[in-house]
Amino acid sequence: MPLILLAASLGGLALMPESRWFGLVPLLYALCCLAWGIIGAIRTRDAWLLAMGPAAITMHMAWAVGFIRSWLERPLGTATGQQWHPRPEV
């Protein structure tokens, strides 16, 4: 799902010059995450849960970008069952 959210958000932002309506895609995603944090904070009466919305956006986008990056760095011809470890950062 985070991959779809990243693609939809980037696509919506890229297509905004064609029509402002495309901007609704990333806007609705962000509003849903923020609303989720607000609802969680109200239900538990814990104001710290307001940070849950921005944290969810950050987590989803970071996971999707990290997944794509690791997938692109994978050597060609690596079969699914084979072990592959990314090169360590120096």
N, C-alpha and C positions, 0 to 999 in steps of 0.2 A: 503494500500500500504506500509506503513512503516514496517509492520510485514513481508511482503514479502521481502522487501529490507534487513531487518535484517537477516532473514533466508538465503537469497541468499548470502549475504556477509559473514556470519559466515560459511555457507556450502562451499563457494569457498575457504575461508582461511583454513578450516579444510582439504579439499581435495587437497590442493596444493602439499603436499608431493607425491601424486599419479601422478599428472601432473601439470606442471606450467600453463597450459591453464585455470585451475579453478581459478587462481588468477585474470583472466581478469574480472570476475564478480564484485568483490568489486572495482577493479581499474576503470572499466567503469562507475560504479555508482558515484565514487568520481569525475572522470573527467567530467561527465555530470553536477554534482552540481557546480563544479568550473567554467565550461564553462557558465552555467546559470548566475553566478555572474559576470563573465567578460562581457557577452553580456548585462546584465542589466546596468553595469557601463558605457559601451560604449554608449548605447542608451541614457542614461540620463546625460552623461558626469559628473558623480558623482563617484569619486574614492572610496568613502565609501561603495558603493554597491559591491565592490570586496569581502567584508566580507560575502556577501549573500550566497556564495557557502559553506564555512565551517559552517556557521550558519545552513544551510539547513541539512547538514550531521548530525550535533549535534542534531538538533531538531528531525529529523526522527528517529535516533537511540534511543534517550532519550524517545521519545513517545512510541516506540515499547517496550523497556525494561520496562517502567513504566506500560504499559498496561498488559504485561505478568505478571509482579509482582503482580499487583492488582488482576488479574484474578486468580493467584495461591493462594493468601491469602484469597480469597472468601470462606466462609464456604460451605461445601458440602451440597447439598440439597436445596440451595437457588434458588428459582424459579425466572424466569425472571421478573415477575411483582412485586416481593417483594422488599422492601427497604433494602439496605445493605450499611452499612457505615464501612469503615476500622477503626480499632482501632487507637486512636490518638497516635501520637509519644510522648514519655515521655522524 
